[in-house]
Amino acid sequence: FPEAEVSGFVGRKGSFELEINGELVFSKLETGGFPMEKDVRDALQNTYDGKQVEKWTRNRPPCVIL
């Protein structure tokens, strides 16, 4: 997506949130894990294709180092 504009900032502790066009589409605080890469790609493709942005909750658990 060469036209994509990406920005980031330090958020709340333990958070990882993704917004597309200002709309929250994923929150680690709500799901307890990180987004699936395929869901991120699909959401970007759908937005690029002019489809409505939808929030998703499928996730993979965070890694734990002992």
Buried (B, 14 or more C-beta within 10 A) or exposed (E): EEEEEEEEEEEEEEEBBBEBEEEEBBBBEEBEBBBBEEBBEBBBEBBEEEEEBEEBEEBEEEEEEE
